[in-house]
Amino acid sequence: TGGAVPVNGGVVLVTRGMTAIKEIDRDDLLAVVEPGVILGDLHAAVEREGLFYPPDPNSAAYCCLGGNWAENAGGPRAFKYGVTREYVLGLDVILMTGERLATGRRTVKGVTGYDITSLLVGSEGTLGVFTSGTLRLVRKPERVMTLLASFPRARQAAEAVRAMVAAGVVPRCMEFLDATTTAVVRARGVPVSEAAGGLLILEVDGDEAAVLAGAERVGEACTEAGALGVDVAQNEAQRERLWAARREMSPGIRQLARRKLSEDVVVPRSQLPALLDEVDRIAAAERVRMLSYGHAGDGNLHVNFLWDDDAQLPAVERAITSLFRSVIALRGTLTGEHGIGVLKAPFLPLEQSPALIAAQRRLKDALDPAGLLNPGKIFWPGSHRGC
């Protein structure tokens, strides 16, 4: 969305050097970290202590926690465990006025004053500069089992997700791939039937009994939805190969065309099949190549637009607008992970009323009165009153 692009010039502030993991508390289940810590490094550090930090965007190997806080990052495990906001107990932040705020708490419960911590998480760098965060941890699951379900058609995979949610089946991951992205995974060396037009990557965790029971229920639900087969990763190497193919999805898709744009949208899980129908309709109407993959358990799909000829750009832009209108009509939201940034700012009024947008602008003015922090983001047209 261009959220990190300095569209108005200015100073780019990098906190990558702030890499301290200050504290891991096994008794109170929390960690205190600086914003430059790589997410994968935090995962490894807490898991060595028998603990678990669930948020897991596919960029975990190189993304920094400060960026995760700014975007309220999600990831495949969000279906069971939730997104970053659920794990940020408190933040230390510097305002552009020079004031330092320590928000939040270290306790499990706390309702003192306004929830400024939750306001800051997902604010896309527009309200303050993070210097540290206090994060909630959970106990590391005893066992994890990964399954791959293949379907003749992508819509059947989406129907399987809906059926599992309705039946109360709660795997920790439910990743969806349409026909094109299924072919990308196949090309990456994952053994997938040539007859498969859609995939679900599913993962269950817990103690031994819970994992076995959960895997059985997942397999039954997929079979009832018409799966061609449900395979279980037999060892860590197979599991890692499957997830590596998923993590490399975006660069794999990039090889399919000269131009690629990915839009992150969310609909209620029950509307996932309808969203896929809308993607097919829009692609046919605008003659634009579109594909979808993502976090089906959350109803969160990454809809990609591919084109080779720059003359196709107007059609791509019409298709994006149509997608956003369809998502709102399905009672969804414009973004689940990537934020509004620059590219989605003109579409904010599709989802939010003028009064709500104005209220958010007043919050921005209160914390950053000169408009210096990440100007031009979220609200359209942007402003940079400090220049």
N, C-alpha and C positions, 0 to 999 in steps of 0.2 A: 504493500500500500504506500510505500515511500515514507513511512513514518520516521525513518532514521536519516532521510536525505535532507541536507541543509538547503532547502529550496530558496530561502531568502539570504543566503550567505551567512556570515557571522562566525562564531567560534564553535568548533566541534569539541565537546568535553568528553574525554575517554577515561573511564574508571577501570579499565582492564588491569591496571597495576595493583588494584586493591583486592588482593587474593587471599586474605587471611580467613581461615576457619577458626574463629576465636574460641568456640566452645561447642562441645557435644555433650549434652546432659542425658545420661541413660535413665536417670530416675524420673525427671520431669518431661522426658521425651521432647527435647527441643535442641536446636542448634542456633548459634549466632554466627553470622557470616558476613563478609564484605561483598559488594556488588560485582567485583571482578572474578569471583570464584566460578570456575567452569562447572556446569551442572553435573556432568559425568564424574568429576572429581568429588563433588559432594556425595553423589550416590555411593561411590566406592568407600568414602570415609565413614559414612554412617552405617553401611552394610557390614563393614569390619567390626562394628560394635553390636551387631545383631539388630540394627534398626533400619528404617525404610523411609525414604522421602519419595512419595509417589509421582509427582508431576514429571513427565517424560517426553517433551517434544522430541521429534526425530533428529533435531540438531543437538542433542544432549552432549555429544562428544566435543563440541566447540562453543556452544552458546553460554553466555554469562548470566548469572542469577539476576543482576540488575536489569537486564533486558527482559528476563522472564517476569520480573515484578512489573515492569513498565507495560508489558503486553498482556498480563494475566495468562501466561502460557498454559496450554493444556497438554495434549498428547494422547496416545492410545489408552493409557490406564485411567483416563479421566472418567470413563463410564462408571467404574466401580468407586474410584477414590476421589473424584472431583478435580478441579483445576487449581492453579497456583494460589488464588485468593483464599481458598480453604486452609492453606498451610502457612500463611504469613500472619503471625501473631502481632508483630510490631515492626516499625521501621524508624531508623534515624534518617532525617532528611534535612537538607539545607535549602531554604527558600532564596529567591533572587534578591530579597530584601536584606539578606545576610543572617536572618534568624535561623536558628537550629531547632527543629522539632523532634521530640522523641514520642512517637505515637504507639498506641496499643499496649501490650501487656506480655507477661510470661505465663499467665495462668490459663487454665482450660476455659474458664468462663470469665466474662467481664463486660459490663454495659455502662461504663463510666463515660459520660459525654457522648458526642457524636463519634461514629466509627470512621475516623479520618484515615486509618490504615487501609480500609477497604476502598475508600475514595482514591487513594494514591495508587493502589494496585490496578493496573489497566489504564492509567492516565497518560500513557504514551510519552512520558518525559515532559509534559506540559505544565506540571505543577511544582516540581521540586527535584532536587538531585539526591539520590539515595547514597548513603554512606555505610549503612549496615542494615541487616534484617534479622529478626528473631523468627525462626521457622519451627512449625510443629512437625514432629516425627511420629511414626507408628512402629510397631514391632514388625520385623521382617517376616514375611510369610515363610512357613516351613517348606512348602513345595510349590512349584509352578509346573503346569502342563500346557503345552502349546499344540493347537489343532489347526488343520487346514481343511476347509470344506469347499468343494467345488460344485458349481451349479451350471446347468445348461445355459441359463440366461441370468443377466445381472438382476433383473427384477425379482427373480426367485430368491436370490441372496438377500435382497432388501426385505422381502416378505418373511424370510426366516428370522431376521433381526426383530421385526415387529412381533412375530409369534413368541420369540424368546422373552422379550420384555413383558409381553402380556401374561406369560406364564410364570413370571417372577424369577426367571433364570438370570443370574448376575455374574457372568464372566468378567474378568478385570479388563479385557480388551475385546472389542469387536470391530475389526478393520475390514472395510469393504473395498473391493476392486471391481471395476466394470470390465467389459470385454477387452478394451485396448490396454488397460493397465494389467490385466491378467496376462496378456501376451508379453508385456514388458517384463513381468516377473518370470515368466517361462524362459524368456531370452537371457535372464540373469542366472539361469541354471537351476531354478526350483522345479522339481518334477511335477508338472501340472498336465492333466489330461488335455489333449487337443480339442476335445468336445466341450471344454469348460468355457463359458461365456461370462462367468462371474465367480468371485472368490470371497470367502470370509476367512480372515486370520483371527482365531479365537484363543484366548488364554484364560485359564482358571488358576486360582491360587488359594492357599490355606493350609490346613493340616492334611495329612494323608487321606483320611476318610472324606473330607470335604472336597478335595481335588478329584478323587475318583468319582464321587457322586455327581459333582458339577460337570465333569467331562462327559459322563453318561447322559445327563440331561441335555447338554449342548448337542451331542451327537444325535440324540433322538429328535430334537427339534429340527436340526438340519435335514435329517432323513425324511421327516414328515413334510418338509417344504420342498422336497424334490431333489436333494443333493445327489450328485453323481457318486460322491464318496466323501468320507471324513477320515483324514489321516492324522496320526499323532506323531509329533517329533520324538524320535526314539532316544535321542541323546542331545547334549548341549550343542554339539557341532551342527546338527540338523536344525535345531531351534535358532541358532545364530545365523545360519545361512538364510533362513526364511525372513528373519527380521532385518538382516542386512539388505535383502532385496527390497523390502518395504521402505527402509530408510533412504535408499538410493532411487526411489521412485521419481522424484522431481528431476534429477539430472538424466535419468533414463528417458523420461518423456521429452526432455529438451532436445534429444537427438532425433525426434520424430518430425520436426519442422524448424524453419528458420526463426520463427517467432513463437513465443509462448507467454501466456499470462494466466496466472492462477488466482481464482477468487474463492475465498473462504466463506461459506454460508452455512446457516443452521436452520433446520425446520424441526417441529415436533417429531419424535421418532415415528409416530404413526403415519406421518406424511412423507416418509422417505421414499416409498414407491411412487407417490405422486410427483415428488421432486425429480426423480429419474425420468418420468414421463415428460415433464416440462423441459428438461434438458434435451431430450430427443426432439420434441416439438420445435424448440427454438433453433436447434442446429439445422433442422430441415428447412425452417422458414427463412433463415438468414444464409443458408449454405455455408455454414462455418463448422469446422471440425471441433467437437467438444468431447471431453471425457471427464470421468468422475472417479474419485477414490477418497477414502478418509475414514473418519471415526464414526462408523455407523451407529454404534451404541448411543452416541450423543445426538444423532441426526445431523452431524457436522461433516459436510463434504467439501473437498477441494475440487471445484469445477474448473477445468483447464480449457483454454481457448488456444488453438493452434492455427497458424497460417504462415504461408510462404511469401505471398505477394503483398507488398505494402498497400496496394490498391484495395485489399480486403479489409483494411483497418476500419472504415466506416461501418461495415457489416458486423465486425467484431464488437464495436462500441454499441451498436444497436442490440446485439445479442446479450451483452453484459447488462444493459439497462433492462431488457426483458427478463433476464434471470433474477435481478434484484426485485422487480415488481412481482414476479411469480413467488419468490420466497416470502415476501411480505403478505401476499394473498393467502399463502399457506400458513400464516401466523408464525412465521419464522423471524430470524434476525439477520442483519447484513454481515455480521462477522462473529465468529466464535473464538478466534485465536489471534488473527493477524492485526486486528485493530482497524480504525478508520483511516488514519494517516492523511495522505493527500488525495489519493485516487478515489476513495469512497466518500470524502467530505461532501461533494455535491449531492450525494444520495441520502445524507442523513435525514432530511425532511420526509423521505418516504416512510421512515419508521418512527420518528419522534416529532411531537407537536412543536409549533413555534414557542409556546410557553416553556416547554421542557428544555429546548435548546437555549433559550434566553436565560433560564435558571443556571444552566451549566456554564454559560459565558460569565455570569456574575461570580460563580465559584472561581473560575480562572482569574478574573480580575482581582478577587480578594487575595489570592495567594501569589499571583504574579502580575502586579498592577501595571508594570511597564510592558508586559507582553513579550518578554525576552526569551522565555523557555520554549524551545521547539515551535517557533512561530509558523503559522500557516497550516497547522495540523488540526484535525478533527472537525473544526468549524469552517464553513465556506460562506463568503470569501474569508481568507485568513487575514491576520493583521500582525504588524510588527511595530507597535507604537514606540519601541525604544529607538528606532532609527530616525 
